[in-house]
Amino acid sequence: MMNPLLRFSYIALALSAALPACSRASSDGATGAAGTGSGAGTGGGTGNDPIRVAAAADLAVAFKEVGAQYEAKTGRKVDFTFGSTGLLAKQVEDGAPFDVFAAANSSFVDEAIKSGACDATTKAAYATGRLAIYVKSGTPPTLADLGNPARTDLKHIAIANPEHAPYGKAAREAMQKAGVWTAVEKRMVYGENVQQAQQFASSGNADVAIIALSLAISAPQGSFAEIDPSMHTALDQQLVVCKGRGGPRDHAKDFVAYVSSPEGRALLKKRGFLLPGEVRPQ
């Protein structure tokens, strides 16, 4: 019989996938969270149309801050849709009206460019993500603890779906390298994206979650421990200007440049990201 929590996560995935690509739901939703600004542009977008950004869920906190700061500086609004990189990439490639695609894995940006949906000349690395083990209360376990049969308090472990979420794939790799994946596989609860995996742990529907350090740092409650990045493939993150509204826009290019500006990088660093070329602190 299927684990009821696992069944719940599949239902949640199905419902979330049914939402429109540019859903303007509550900012704590798993997909389609609204960022700063409102309104919809048409065509290539000009004037005061908001810049539409499809962004990986690990950026849900950091990019809202970047967007608010960018808007305060330029007067231009930015609308965000946060979700699984893989699912957002499919929307971008299918022509969804996004001006910028910020992925949690560079391979998805390369595929979006290959499909003709995005402009290769605008591709830029903006951060390297990090993983953390997060719990709602108490001391976070180690990877080894997850596979310890004596730890009966760790019945359900949440990660993003590794089939389309880079942070979920990295979490699975870390458990495989730690030698605990076989022991924990049947206890996994899969979120549609890394933000939903955190929500499972925060709500008590999972005992622990392996999520983006950027989200763990920003959680209003709970505790976390960073996972050594040598345990998984590097989460090298890139963004690119897309053509979903008729071609690359100057304002979209300007926002991409702002993310890599000293101001944008300072906000990303505050939220736990490594900057391009930066070495993880010891």
C-alpha positions as CSV (number, residue, x, y, z in Angstrom):
1,M,0.0,0.0,0.0
2,M,1.3,3.5,-0.9
3,N,2.5,5.6,2.0
4,P,-0.4,8.1,2.6
5,L,2.0,11.0,2.8
6,L,3.6,10.0,-0.5
7,R,0.2,9.7,-2.0
8,F,-0.6,13.2,-0.6
9,S,2.6,14.6,-2.3
10,Y,1.5,13.1,-5.7
11,I,-1.9,14.7,-5.3
12,A,-0.3,18.0,-4.5
13,L,1.9,17.7,-7.5
14,A,-1.0,17.0,-9.8
15,L,-3.0,20.0,-8.4
16,S,-0.1,22.3,-8.7
17,A,0.7,21.3,-12.2
18,A,-2.9,22.2,-13.2
19,L,-2.4,25.8,-12.2
20,P,-1.8,28.3,-15.1
21,A,1.8,29.1,-15.9
22,C,1.5,32.6,-14.6
23,S,-0.7,32.0,-11.6
24,R,-0.7,34.9,-9.1
25,A,-1.2,32.8,-6.0
26,S,-0.1,33.5,-2.4
27,S,3.7,34.0,-2.1
28,D,4.0,30.9,0.1
29,G,2.6,28.6,-2.6
30,A,4.7,25.9,-4.2
31,T,4.3,27.2,-7.8
32,G,3.2,30.5,-9.3
33,A,4.1,32.6,-6.3
34,A,3.6,36.3,-6.9
35,G,6.6,38.7,-6.7
36,T,6.6,42.4,-6.6
37,G,4.4,44.3,-8.9
38,S,1.2,43.5,-10.8
39,G,-0.4,43.8,-14.2
40,A,0.2,42.0,-17.5
41,G,2.2,43.0,-20.5
42,T,1.5,41.9,-24.1
43,G,3.7,41.3,-27.0
44,G,7.4,42.1,-26.4
45,G,6.5,44.3,-23.5
46,T,7.3,48.0,-23.2
47,G,6.8,51.0,-21.0
48,N,5.5,50.1,-17.5
49,D,4.8,46.4,-18.2
50,P,6.2,44.3,-15.4
51,I,9.2,42.1,-16.2
52,R,8.1,38.5,-15.9
53,V,10.6,36.2,-14.3
54,A,10.3,32.4,-14.1
55,A,12.5,31.4,-11.1
56,A,13.6,28.3,-9.3
57,A,11.8,27.8,-6.0
58,D,15.1,28.1,-4.0
59,L,15.0,31.8,-5.0
60,A,11.6,32.5,-3.5
61,V,13.0,34.7,-0.7
62,A,16.2,36.0,-2.3
63,F,14.6,37.1,-5.6
64,K,11.7,38.9,-3.9
65,E,14.3,41.0,-2.2
66,V,16.2,41.5,-5.4
67,G,13.0,42.4,-7.2
68,A,11.9,44.9,-4.6
69,Q,15.3,46.6,-4.5
70,Y,15.4,46.7,-8.3
71,E,11.9,48.3,-8.4
72,A,12.9,50.9,-5.8
73,K,15.9,51.8,-7.9
74,T,14.4,51.8,-11.4
75,G,10.7,52.2,-10.9
76,R,10.2,49.0,-13.0
77,K,8.0,46.3,-11.6
78,V,9.0,42.6,-11.5
79,D,6.6,39.7,-11.4
80,F,7.9,36.3,-10.3
81,T,6.6,32.8,-10.8
82,F,8.5,30.3,-8.6
83,G,8.6,26.6,-9.1
84,S,10.5,23.5,-10.1
85,T,13.2,24.4,-12.6
86,G,12.3,21.4,-14.8
87,L,8.6,22.3,-15.0
88,L,9.3,26.0,-15.5
89,A,11.8,25.1,-18.3
90,K,9.0,23.2,-20.1
91,Q,6.7,26.2,-19.9
92,V,9.5,28.5,-21.2
93,E,10.2,26.1,-24.1
94,D,6.5,26.0,-24.9
95,G,6.4,29.7,-25.2
96,A,5.0,30.9,-21.9
97,P,5.2,34.7,-21.6
98,F,8.3,35.0,-19.5
99,D,11.0,37.6,-20.0
100,V,13.7,35.9,-17.8
101,F,14.3,32.3,-16.8
102,A,16.4,31.8,-13.6
103,A,17.2,28.1,-13.2
104,A,18.7,26.1,-10.4
105,N,20.8,24.1,-12.9
106,S,22.6,25.4,-15.9
107,S,21.6,22.4,-18.1
108,F,18.0,23.6,-18.1
109,V,19.1,27.1,-19.4
110,D,21.1,25.4,-22.1
111,E,18.0,23.3,-23.2
112,A,15.8,26.4,-23.2
113,I,18.4,28.2,-25.5
114,K,18.6,25.1,-27.7
115,S,14.8,25.1,-28.1
116,G,15.0,28.7,-29.4
117,A,13.0,30.1,-26.5
118,C,15.8,32.1,-24.9
119,D,18.7,34.3,-26.1
120,A,22.1,32.6,-25.8
121,T,23.9,35.9,-25.7
122,T,22.2,36.9,-22.4
123,K,23.1,33.7,-20.4
124,A,24.8,34.4,-17.2
125,A,25.9,32.5,-14.1
126,Y,24.5,34.2,-10.9
127,A,25.0,31.8,-8.0
128,T,25.9,28.3,-6.8
129,G,23.3,26.8,-4.5
130,R,23.8,24.8,-1.3
131,L,21.9,22.1,0.4
132,A,20.8,21.9,4.1
133,I,19.0,19.4,6.3
134,Y,16.1,21.2,7.9
135,V,13.8,20.3,10.9
136,K,11.0,22.2,12.4
137,S,12.4,21.8,15.9
138,G,15.3,20.2,17.7
139,T,18.8,19.3,16.4
140,P,19.0,18.5,12.7
141,P,20.1,15.0,11.9
142,T,23.1,14.0,9.8
143,L,22.8,12.1,6.6
144,A,24.0,9.0,8.4
145,D,21.2,9.5,11.0
146,L,18.6,9.3,8.2
147,G,19.5,5.6,7.6
148,N,19.9,4.7,11.2
149,P,17.0,2.2,12.1
150,A,17.3,3.4,15.7
151,R,16.1,6.9,14.7
152,T,12.4,6.1,14.8
153,D,11.7,9.8,14.9
154,L,12.7,10.2,11.3
155,K,9.9,8.3,9.6
156,H,9.3,10.7,6.7
157,I,11.9,12.6,4.7
158,A,10.9,15.3,2.3
159,I,12.8,16.4,-0.8
160,A,11.9,18.0,-4.1
161,N,11.0,15.6,-6.8
162,P,14.4,14.6,-8.2
163,E,12.9,13.9,-11.7
164,H,12.5,17.6,-12.4
165,A,13.9,19.6,-9.5
166,P,17.7,20.1,-9.3
167,Y,17.7,20.4,-5.5
168,G,15.8,17.1,-5.2
169,K,18.3,15.4,-7.5
170,A,21.1,16.8,-5.4
171,A,19.5,15.6,-2.2
172,R,19.1,12.1,-3.6
173,E,22.8,12.1,-4.7
174,A,23.9,13.2,-1.2
175,M,22.0,10.3,0.4
176,Q,23.3,7.9,-2.2
177,K,26.9,9.0,-1.5
178,A,26.3,8.7,2.2
179,G,25.1,5.2,1.7
180,V,21.6,5.7,3.1
181,W,19.4,5.9,0.1
182,T,18.4,2.2,0.0
183,A,17.3,2.5,3.7
184,V,15.3,5.7,3.2
185,E,13.8,5.4,-0.3
186,K,10.5,4.0,0.9
187,R,10.2,6.8,3.5
188,M,10.6,9.7,1.0
189,V,7.9,12.4,0.6
190,Y,8.3,14.3,-2.7
191,G,7.4,17.9,-3.1
192,E,6.8,19.5,-6.5
193,N,9.7,21.8,-5.7
194,V,12.2,22.5,-2.9
195,Q,9.9,25.1,-1.3
196,Q,7.1,22.6,-1.0
197,A,9.5,20.1,0.5
198,Q,10.2,22.6,3.2
199,Q,6.5,23.2,3.8
200,F,6.1,19.4,4.4
201,A,8.6,19.6,7.2
202,S,7.3,22.9,8.6
203,S,3.8,21.6,8.7
204,G,4.7,18.3,10.3
205,N,3.8,16.2,7.3
206,A,7.5,15.2,7.2
207,D,10.0,14.8,10.1
208,V,12.9,16.3,8.2
209,A,13.6,17.9,4.8
210,I,16.7,18.3,2.6
211,I,16.2,21.7,1.0
212,A,18.1,24.7,-0.3
213,L,20.2,26.5,2.3
214,S,18.7,29.7,1.0
215,L,15.2,28.6,2.2
216,A,16.5,27.1,5.5
217,I,18.2,30.4,6.4
218,S,15.0,32.3,5.8
219,A,12.6,29.9,7.6
220,P,10.7,31.7,10.4
221,Q,11.3,28.7,12.7
222,G,13.3,25.5,12.8
223,S,17.0,24.6,12.6
224,F,19.3,23.4,9.9
225,A,22.8,22.1,9.1
226,E,24.5,22.6,5.8
227,I,25.4,19.5,3.7
228,D,28.9,19.3,2.4
229,P,28.7,20.2,-1.3
230,S,31.1,17.5,-2.2
231,M,28.3,15.1,-1.5
232,H,26.4,16.1,-4.7
233,T,26.8,17.6,-8.2
234,A,27.3,21.4,-8.0
235,L,24.1,23.4,-8.2
236,D,25.5,26.0,-10.6
237,Q,22.7,28.3,-11.3
238,Q,22.2,30.5,-14.5
239,L,19.6,32.9,-15.9
240,V,18.8,34.0,-19.3
241,V,16.5,36.4,-21.2
242,C,13.6,34.7,-23.0
243,K,11.4,35.4,-26.0
244,G,8.0,34.4,-24.8
245,R,6.6,37.9,-25.3
246,G,8.1,38.6,-28.7
247,G,11.8,38.8,-28.2
248,P,14.4,39.9,-25.6
249,R,13.5,43.2,-23.9
250,D,16.0,45.9,-22.8
251,H,14.3,45.9,-19.4
252,A,14.7,42.2,-19.0
253,K,18.4,42.4,-19.9
254,D,18.7,45.2,-17.3
255,F,17.2,43.0,-14.6
256,V,19.5,40.2,-15.5
257,A,22.5,42.6,-15.2
258,Y,21.1,43.8,-11.8
259,V,21.1,40.3,-10.4
260,S,24.9,40.2,-11.0
261,S,25.5,43.7,-9.8
262,P,27.1,44.4,-6.4
263,E,23.7,45.1,-4.9
264,G,22.1,41.9,-6.3
265,R,25.0,39.8,-5.3
266,A,25.0,41.1,-1.8
267,L,21.3,40.0,-1.4
268,L,22.1,36.5,-2.8
269,K,25.1,36.1,-0.5
270,K,23.0,37.1,2.5
271,R,20.6,34.3,1.7
272,G,23.3,31.6,1.6
273,F,24.2,31.4,-2.1
274,L,27.8,31.2,-3.2
275,L,28.7,33.8,-5.9
276,P,30.2,32.6,-9.3
277,G,33.8,31.5,-8.6
278,E,33.4,31.8,-4.9
279,V,34.7,29.0,-2.7
280,R,32.5,27.6,0.1
281,P,33.6,29.0,3.5
282,Q,35.2,26.4,5.7
